Amino acid sequence: MLRAINLLLVSMSVLAISNSAVALSKSKDSTACSANPIENVELVQAYSHLPPLPSPLDMIQPSSDSSFWLVASRDGQIFRFENDPMTDQLSVVLDIRHKVINHVEMGLTGMAFHPDYPKDKRLFITYNDSSKKNQSTLASFLVDAQTGILDPTSEEVILTLPQDELFHNGGNVVFGPDNMLYVGFGDGGAKPSHAQSKKNLYGTLIRIDINHQPYKVPDDNPFNEGQSRCKEGVNKTVCPEIYAYGFRNPWRFSFDNRTNRLWLSDVGEAEFEEINIVTPGQNYGWPTMEGSECFDSFFCISWGLIDPYNGYDLPTPQSIAGGYVYRGKHVKQLEGHYIYGDMLSEDFFALDAAAPANTPAARIFNSDFLVASMAQGNDGEIYLLNFSGNSKGDGIYKIAAKEHCR
């Protein structure tokens, strides 16, 4: 069966899990130390007193303030809590459930503070709008810097993309070190070949300047020649917003905060889960290629297509959930490693970010729960979001070193 429905399988399997905290205990009970130091890591509850979090998909801090977190729930809620391991308070700061479709791979999927927050009070989010035929929507909301509450009436829609299917929507949104806004969109599921056309935003990573209303296309975008924008996702000419293209479902991407390299995990179809290091103007191959092989044919024209930097295949359904380069201080053996996992096998890996392409990654643990997304704090530490958590303290886990193995 094709992996085009991987995330559908994830959604269905959530129903079969009664309590992920019980399941997690299997991996946490292991006290064995490995001869390979990189494997001597474990998961710990980061905020063990927090109430249950429904299907968390993103967790962020403003770059100027590490005192709190925002967590986005797939159903259309955004929660806020203090960055204190003992906190037991979780407050709703935005609730747009009435307009967010929460089904299969759709929902509220990403968010990012403006780099100049709180001077610029905008929070940018991506969601599927149930009132507009489930279209992917990039919008901003104003945050009250005193209360932390978002004004639902302040929504400014920036860009949209029609969606005919319930999967391959992408939906991550990140500010780069250049203060430009990057957004990822999947191929939409209905017609994968859209990812090879630059006249729409399907299967692309876009880059826009949101310091202009509603946005400006940066002059140095690789396909910007002054043509009209693709504000509604399609165009008669090449979309100047495109930074890179040829992706199937670029579910998550991140910038290494030391090297500024852009790491992107692309969910595969039938053979391969991709890890790409993205450079502007490049075509990453889908659906002509999957990984470094022709997709669904014995021969294809691969000239000019970029092979993934790394990736993996498994004999069972899989779906990559990446990932961040670890730049924290508390798990020294992970320094400079790209951490990623698979939401179906629940295995997690560490890949030396300075290694040559296709260097084998080290398996570091099995989460024993569904992880659709990860998070990284301003301090470089990495967290896993438990998509299926349903009990107190079970929503957010932190990667930590096994103290007894030092």
N, C-alpha and C positions, 0 to 999 in steps of 0.2 A: 504494500500500500504506500502511495506517495506521501512524502512528508509535508506536502502542502497543507495538511490538516494537523500538524504537530500541536499547535497551540489549542486547537479544538480538543485534542486528546488530553492536553493538560487541564483544560477547563472541566472536562468530564471526570478526570481522575481526582480532582479536588473533592468531588462528592463522595468518593470512596474512602476518604481519609478522615477518621474520626477525631484524632487528636495528635497533631504532629509533635507535640512536646514529648509524648510517650515514645514515638518513633525515634526522635532525636537522641534519646537516652542511649540507644544502641551504640552510636558513634562516640558519644561523650564518655561512655564507661571505659573505653579503651585507654589504658595508661601506658601502653607499650611505647618505647622510644625507638626511633629508627636510626640506623647508621648514617642515613642521609639527613643532615640537619634540616633541610628544607621541608621535610615531611613531618617535622616535630611541631605541628601546629594543630589547633583545635578551635571549635566554635564555643563561644560563651554568650549567654544572654547579656545584651548590652544595656537594656533598660527593663529589668526583671519585674518592676512594679507597674509598668504601663498597662492600661486596659487593652483588650484585644484590638488589633488593627485589621479592618476588612480588606483583604486582597491588595496589599501595598505594592505599588509599581515604581515609585520613585521616592527618593529622600534626599533633600538638599539643605545646604546652609548658604546664606549670602557670604560672599568672599570677605566682607569686612566685619563679620560678626559670627563667632563660633558659639555663642551662648544659647542658641536654640536650633531646632530642626523643623522643617516642613516635610510631611509625608503625604503623598498623593495616593488615594485609593482608586482602584479602577472604576468604582461605581459613580465617581463624580464629586467626592469629598476631598478636601485638603485639611489635614490636621496639623496642629502645632504643639510642640512640647519642649521643655527646657533641656538643655544638654547637661543633664545631671543623672548619673546612674541610679539615683534613688527616687527620681521623679515618678509620681503616680498620677499626674494630671495631663490629660489629653484634650485639647480644645479644638472644635471645628472652626476653621477660619474662612472656609468657602464651601458652599453646598450647591452644586448645580446638577444634582441627580435628575432633576426634572427634564434636562435636555441632553443628558449623556446616555448613549446606549451602552449597556454593560453586558456584552454577550460575545462569546468566542474570543476573538482577539481585539475587540473594540472596547473603548472606554476612555477614561482620562489616563493618558499614557506617559506624559512627560511634563516637566516644568523647570524653569530657570529664573533666578533673580537677575534683574539688570545689574551689570558689573558695578554701577555707581550707586546701588542701593545703600543707604536710604535716601540719598539725594534724589535719585530717580526712583520713584516708588512702584514701578511696574514689576509685576510677576508675569512671565510668559508661560502659557500652557498649551498643550496639544490635546485635543479630544475629538471624539466622533459625535457629531451633533444629530441626535435622533429627530429633531424637528426639521432637518435639512437633508433627509435621505441618507443619514449616517456619514455625511461628508467629513473628511479630516479637516480640522479647523485649528489654525494657529491664532491665538488671541492673547491679549494682555488684560490684566486687572490691576487696579490700584490697591496698594497695601497701606493701611493706616499704621504708621511706624510706631505709634504709641500703644495701640491695642493688638496689632498684628493681624487684624481682621481685614479680609479682602472685600471690597465693595462690589457686589454682584452686578450693580447697575453701571459700573465703570467699564464694562467689557468693550474692548476695541478689537474687532476681527481684522487680522492682518492679511491672512492668506488662507485659501481653501483648496481642497482637492476632492473631486467626486469619488465615491466608493460604491461599487456595485456588489462587492462581495464582503464577507465578514472577516476576511483574513488578509495577511500581507499588507498591513497598513503602515508598518513602521511606527513612528510617533515619538521618537526621542528628540529632545531640544536641549542644546548646550551652547553656552557662550565660549568662544575660543579665546586664546591669549591675545588675539588682535581686537577683542571686544565686538567681533561680528557674531551674529546669531546663526548657528548651524542646526538644521532640521533634517531628519531622515524620513523618507517615505518608501514603502514597499512597492512591489509591482502591481498591487491591487488585486491579484489573484485571478481576475477574469481573463486577462490577456497578457501573459508574461512578456511578450515581445515589446510591450510598451517601454520596458526597461532599457531597450536599445534605441529608443527614439529620444532625441533631445528637445522635442516639441511638446513634451508634457513632463510632469514632475514625478511620474511613477518610477520607482527603482532608482531614486536619486538621493544624493546628499546636497542640500542647498545651503547657500551662504548669503545672508542679507544684512544690511545696515539698518537697524531699527531706530537710529537717532534722527530719522526723517519720517515724516508722515505720508502714507502709512509705513513705507519703508523705501530704502534706496538700494539699488544693486551696486555693490562695490565696483569701482572702475577696474580693479585688477582681477575680477572674476574671470575664469578662463574663457567663457563663451559670451562675455558681455561686449557687444559692439554697438551699444546704444539702442538696441531694439526694444520693443514693448515688453513689459513684464508679464509673467504668468500668474497674476494675482488669483485667478480662479483655476489654476492647475494645468491649463492647456494653452497653446499658442499656435499661431499660424507660422511662426518662425521659431528658431531655437530659443529656449527659455534661458535668459541671461542669469537667472538665480542659480543655475546648476554649477556645483563645485566639482562633483564627480558623479558617475552614473554606472549602470549595469549591475545593480544590486537586486537581489530577490526580496529580502526582508531585513534591512539594516536595523535590527531591533534596538541595539544599544551601541553607542560609541562614546569615546572619552579622549581627552587630551592628557598626555603625560605632563604633569605640572613642572617637570624639570627640563625635559627636552623639547616639549611642545609637539611631539609627534602625535598624530591623530590615529587612534586605534579603533577599528570598527569590526564588530562581529556580525556576520551575515548568515541568517538561518538557511540551511540547505534544503533541497527538495528530496533527492533519492539516494545520494551518495556521500555528500561531503558538507561539513560545517566549516565555514571560512572565518579566518582572522586576517583582516586586511590592515595594512598601514596606508592611509589614504594620502595621495598627493593630488593637487588640483588638475582638472582637465582629463583625468584618466577614465578609461572604460574598464570596469571590473568583470565584464564578460557575460553575465546572466541575460537571457537564457541560452546563449550560444554555448557557453561553458558552464560547468558546475565544478568548482575547484579548478584543477588544471586539466580536466578532461572534457571532451565534447559531451554536451548534454543530449541524451535521447537520440544519438546518431553515432555512426562509426567515423564520420568525417565532418569536419567543420573548418571554417576559415577563422583561425585564432590570431592572425597577425594583428598587432596593436592592442590586444586584450591583456589585462594585467592579471597574472596568477596571484593567488592569495599568498600572504607572507607565511601563514601557517594554517593549521586546522586539523580536523580529525574525522574519522568515520567510525561508526559502531554498527554491529549487526542488527540492532533493534532501533525503533524510532528514537529520534534525538532532536534536540533543539538547543543551540548554543545560547548561553546567557553570559555575555561579557559586559564589562570587564574593566579593570583599572590597573595601572602600573603602581605597585605599592611604593609609597614614599613616606611611610610613617617611621616611628622611632622604636616601637615596642616589639616588632617581629623582625629582627635584624636579618634573619636568613631569607626573608622575602624581598629585601631591598632590591629595587630595580627589576622586579619580575611582574609580568602581566598576569593577573589573576582572573580566571574565568571558569565557568562551569557549564554543565548541561542540565537543563531543567527536568529532563525525563530520566536520565540515568542517575542524576543527583551527585555525580562525581565532579570534583573541582581540581583545577590544575594551576601550576605555576610555570610560566614560560619566561626564560631569561630575555628581557627586552633588548639586550645588546647582542644577542646571539644571531648567527646567520639564519636566513630563511629555512624553514622546515626542520629546525632543531627540535628534537623531541621534548615535550613538556613533562614535568614531574606531577604525578597524581598526589595531591596533598591530603584530601579527605573526601568522605561522602557525607553530604549534608543530612540525608534521611528526611528531607522535606523539600517541597517544591519552591524553587528559587527562580522567579521570572526576572528579577532585577537585583542589582547590587547598588551600593552607594559608597562614596568616599568623602570623608570629612576634610575640612580645611587643613587638618594636621596630617593628612595622608593615610590615615587608618582606613581599613576597608570593612564594610558591613554587608551582610546578606539579609534580604527581605523575604520573610516567610510568607509566601502567597497563600498558604493554606492554614496559617496559624489561627487558632480560635480560642485561646486562653490567655490569661494575664501573663505579660512578659514574653510571649511566644512570637512576637512579630518581627523583632530585630535581633540579629546575632552579629557578633564581632569576631573577626579572625584574630586569634591570640596565640602566643607562643606557649608551648607546654613547659611550664616553669620547672617541673621536675626533670626535664630532659636537658637542662642547660649544664 
